Amino acid sequence: MKSVTRSLRILEAVAQHQPVTVGELTKLFELPKSTVQRTLVTLAEAGWLRANRTDTTRWEIGARVLVVRPAALQGSSLFAAAREPMIRLRDAANETVHLSVPDALQCMVVVDRVDCDRAVRTFHTIGDTSPLHATAVGRAVLAHLPKRDVEELVARGLERFSDTTPADPDELRAELDRIRADGYSINRNQYRPGVCALAAPVLDGGGTPLAAVGISMPDSRYNEDRVLEWGRLVAGTAAEVTERLRGA
């Protein structure tokens, strides 16, 4: 049990200080470097931790934590505030609706989903992750983050997933300006081929994005003539969730 407790404490420390080095953790816990290194490797093999992409000597939280997080959120005020508005949005649009939260600048994580009854529809597994710059939910959040965060993301490099992914920094900045003006973001085949989406942010009292509500659909049902309607629906839903959270 002692080793389990030590592993959990190290996992918590990585979550708090990430990205963190073995040396920093060794000093924090006053443990032998070999013990800390062995614990980190074990947690990484199980998917709880991962090496930082830009500096592999530093450690950060892994994908398995992101999968567990949605279940923990089901009892949260965010989950409770969003559920009914999401169902109404699904009924109004007759398309899949999902709620995603940001994992810092690493990715967006799907934490809830309401499916439509169409035979052909999009599907997002709870716990799925996606990049901020290439998705509607991600850009809805990114548009309301401080400029320094946007520039940090840009400095890491913007991966291109399709011919229409906003991988050029100026293109992304212009798109974020449009999202702030319109109140919603649009993704047409920019991440997954054949999948389109619109999304709007859920904000806290200070305007910081907590989550994003999205409508997604196959490209075959995407209709430019309905974009304004869909945009108003998803923005209205996100605003309702925001108000419900503030009143919670």
C-alpha positions as CSV (number, residue, x, y, z in Angstrom):
1,M,0.0,0.0,0.0
2,K,2.9,2.3,0.6
3,S,4.0,2.2,-3.0
4,V,0.4,2.8,-4.1
5,T,0.2,5.9,-1.9
6,R,3.5,7.1,-3.2
7,S,2.4,6.7,-6.8
8,L,-0.8,8.7,-6.1
9,R,1.1,11.5,-4.4
10,I,3.5,11.7,-7.4
11,L,0.6,11.7,-9.8
12,E,-1.0,14.5,-7.9
13,A,2.3,16.4,-7.9
14,V,2.7,16.1,-11.6
15,A,-0.9,17.4,-12.1
16,Q,-0.1,20.4,-10.0
17,H,3.4,21.2,-11.3
18,Q,3.3,19.9,-14.9
19,P,5.4,19.8,-16.9
20,V,7.8,18.7,-14.2
21,T,11.2,16.9,-14.1
22,V,12.4,13.9,-12.2
23,G,14.8,16.1,-10.3
24,E,12.0,18.5,-9.2
25,L,9.9,15.6,-7.9
26,T,12.9,14.1,-6.2
27,K,13.4,17.3,-4.2
28,L,9.7,17.7,-3.5
29,F,9.3,14.2,-2.0
30,E,12.9,13.7,-0.7
31,L,13.0,10.3,-2.4
32,P,15.8,8.6,-4.3
33,K,15.8,9.6,-8.0
34,S,15.6,6.0,-9.1
35,T,12.4,5.5,-7.0
36,V,10.8,8.6,-8.6
37,Q,11.9,7.6,-12.1
38,R,10.6,4.0,-11.7
39,T,7.2,5.3,-10.4
40,L,6.9,7.8,-13.3
41,V,7.7,5.0,-15.9
42,T,5.1,2.7,-14.3
43,L,2.4,5.4,-14.4
44,A,3.3,6.3,-18.0
45,E,3.1,2.6,-19.1
46,A,-0.4,2.5,-17.6
47,G,-1.4,5.7,-19.4
48,W,-1.6,8.0,-16.4
49,L,1.4,10.1,-17.3
50,R,3.3,11.0,-20.5
51,A,6.5,12.8,-21.5
52,N,6.1,16.4,-22.6
53,R,6.1,16.6,-26.4
54,T,8.6,19.5,-26.6
55,D,10.8,18.5,-23.6
56,T,10.9,14.7,-23.0
57,T,12.7,15.2,-19.7
58,R,9.5,16.7,-18.3
59,W,6.4,14.8,-17.3
60,E,2.7,15.7,-17.5
61,I,-0.8,14.1,-17.1
62,G,-1.6,11.4,-19.6
63,A,-4.7,10.4,-21.6
64,R,-6.0,7.9,-19.1
65,V,-6.7,10.8,-16.6
66,L,-8.7,12.5,-19.3
67,V,-10.9,9.4,-19.8
68,V,-11.6,9.2,-16.0
69,R,-12.4,12.9,-15.7
70,P,-15.8,12.8,-17.6
71,A,-17.1,10.3,-15.1
72,A,-16.0,12.5,-12.2
73,L,-17.7,15.5,-13.9
74,Q,-21.1,13.8,-14.0
75,G,-21.9,15.0,-10.5
76,S,-20.6,18.5,-11.1
77,S,-22.5,21.7,-11.5
78,L,-21.3,22.0,-15.1
79,F,-22.8,18.6,-16.0
80,A,-26.1,19.4,-14.2
81,A,-26.4,22.9,-15.8
82,A,-25.7,21.7,-19.3
83,R,-27.8,18.5,-19.6
84,E,-31.3,19.9,-20.1
85,P,-30.2,22.7,-22.5
86,M,-28.3,20.1,-24.5
87,I,-31.3,17.9,-24.9
88,R,-33.4,20.9,-26.1
89,L,-30.7,21.8,-28.5
90,R,-30.6,18.3,-29.8
91,D,-34.4,18.3,-30.3
92,A,-34.2,21.7,-32.1
93,A,-31.4,20.8,-34.5
94,N,-32.0,17.0,-34.6
95,E,-28.2,16.5,-34.6
96,T,-25.7,15.2,-32.1
97,V,-24.8,17.6,-29.3
98,H,-21.8,17.4,-27.1
99,L,-20.2,19.1,-24.2
100,S,-16.4,19.4,-24.1
101,V,-13.9,20.9,-21.6
102,P,-10.4,22.2,-22.2
103,D,-7.4,20.4,-20.7
104,A,-5.3,23.6,-20.5
105,L,-3.9,24.1,-24.0
106,Q,-3.4,20.4,-24.6
107,C,-6.8,19.4,-26.0
108,M,-10.5,19.4,-25.6
109,V,-12.1,16.5,-23.8
110,V,-15.7,15.3,-24.5
111,V,-17.5,14.9,-21.2
112,D,-21.1,14.5,-22.3
113,R,-23.1,13.8,-25.4
114,V,-26.8,13.8,-26.5
115,D,-27.4,11.7,-29.6
116,C,-30.0,12.4,-32.3
117,D,-32.2,9.7,-33.7
118,R,-31.0,9.9,-37.3
119,A,-29.7,6.6,-38.9
120,V,-26.5,8.4,-40.0
121,R,-25.0,10.7,-37.4
122,T,-21.7,11.7,-35.9
123,F,-20.4,10.0,-32.8
124,H,-18.0,11.2,-30.1
125,T,-16.9,8.8,-27.4
126,I,-17.0,10.2,-23.9
127,G,-13.3,11.0,-23.1
128,D,-12.4,11.6,-26.7
129,T,-9.8,14.4,-27.1
130,S,-9.2,16.8,-30.0
131,P,-6.9,19.8,-30.7
132,L,-8.1,23.3,-29.9
133,H,-7.1,25.0,-33.2
134,A,-8.7,22.4,-35.5
135,T,-12.2,22.0,-34.0
136,A,-15.3,24.1,-33.4
137,V,-15.4,23.4,-29.6
138,G,-11.6,24.1,-29.4
139,R,-11.8,27.4,-31.2
140,A,-14.9,28.5,-29.3
141,V,-12.7,28.2,-26.1
142,L,-9.6,29.5,-27.7
143,A,-11.3,32.7,-28.8
144,H,-12.0,33.6,-25.2
145,L,-8.6,32.8,-23.7
146,P,-5.9,35.5,-23.1
147,K,-3.8,36.5,-26.1
148,R,-0.7,35.0,-24.4
149,D,-2.3,31.6,-24.4
150,V,-3.2,31.8,-28.1
151,E,0.4,32.8,-28.9
152,E,1.7,30.0,-26.8
153,L,-0.4,27.5,-28.8
154,V,0.7,29.1,-32.0
155,A,4.4,28.9,-31.0
156,R,4.1,25.1,-30.4
157,G,3.0,24.7,-34.1
158,L,-0.4,24.2,-35.6
159,E,-0.8,20.7,-37.0
160,R,-2.7,20.4,-40.3
161,F,-5.4,17.6,-40.3
162,S,-7.0,18.6,-43.6
163,D,-6.7,21.1,-46.4
164,T,-9.0,23.5,-44.5
165,T,-7.4,23.2,-41.0
166,P,-6.4,26.8,-39.9
167,A,-2.8,25.9,-39.5
168,D,-1.5,29.4,-40.5
169,P,-1.2,31.6,-37.4
170,D,-2.7,34.7,-39.1
171,E,-5.6,32.6,-40.4
172,L,-6.3,31.3,-36.9
173,R,-6.1,34.7,-35.3
174,A,-8.6,36.1,-37.9
175,E,-10.9,33.1,-37.3
176,L,-10.8,33.8,-33.5
177,D,-11.8,37.4,-34.2
178,R,-14.7,36.2,-36.2
179,I,-15.8,33.8,-33.5
180,R,-15.8,36.6,-30.9
181,A,-17.9,38.8,-33.2
182,D,-20.4,36.1,-34.2
183,G,-20.6,34.3,-30.9
184,Y,-20.0,30.8,-32.3
185,S,-17.4,28.8,-34.2
186,I,-17.7,26.7,-37.4
187,N,-15.7,23.6,-38.4
188,R,-16.3,22.1,-41.8
189,N,-14.0,19.1,-42.3
190,Q,-11.1,20.8,-40.6
191,Y,-10.4,17.9,-38.2
192,R,-12.2,14.7,-39.2
193,P,-13.1,14.3,-42.8
194,G,-16.8,14.4,-43.4
195,V,-17.7,15.9,-40.0
196,C,-18.9,19.4,-39.5
197,A,-19.7,21.3,-36.3
198,L,-20.7,24.6,-34.7
199,A,-19.9,25.4,-31.1
200,A,-20.1,28.2,-28.5
201,P,-18.4,28.7,-25.2
202,V,-19.7,28.4,-21.6
203,L,-18.1,31.2,-19.6
204,D,-17.5,31.9,-15.9
205,G,-18.3,35.2,-14.3
206,G,-15.0,36.6,-15.4
207,G,-15.4,35.6,-19.0
208,T,-13.0,32.6,-18.8
209,P,-14.2,29.7,-20.9
210,L,-15.1,26.6,-18.8
211,A,-16.4,24.4,-21.7
212,A,-18.0,24.5,-25.1
213,V,-21.3,23.2,-26.4
214,G,-21.3,21.8,-29.9
215,I,-23.6,20.5,-32.6
216,S,-22.0,18.1,-35.1
217,M,-23.3,16.5,-38.2
218,P,-22.1,14.6,-41.4
219,D,-20.9,16.9,-44.1
220,S,-23.8,15.6,-46.3
221,R,-26.2,17.5,-44.0
222,Y,-24.2,20.7,-43.6
223,N,-26.2,23.5,-45.2
224,E,-24.8,27.1,-45.5
225,D,-28.3,28.4,-45.5
226,R,-28.8,27.0,-41.9
227,V,-25.5,28.2,-40.4
228,L,-27.0,31.4,-38.9
229,E,-29.9,29.3,-37.4
230,W,-27.6,26.7,-36.0
231,G,-25.2,29.4,-34.7
232,R,-28.0,31.1,-32.8
233,L,-29.2,27.9,-31.4
234,V,-25.8,26.7,-30.1
235,A,-24.9,30.2,-28.8
236,G,-28.2,30.5,-27.0
237,T,-27.7,27.0,-25.4
238,A,-24.2,27.9,-24.2
239,A,-25.5,31.2,-22.8
240,E,-28.2,29.3,-21.0
241,V,-25.7,26.9,-19.5
242,T,-23.6,29.9,-18.4
243,E,-26.5,31.5,-16.7
244,R,-27.5,28.3,-15.0
245,L,-24.0,27.9,-13.7
246,R,-24.0,31.4,-12.3
247,G,-27.3,30.7,-10.5
248,A,-26.2,27.3,-9.1
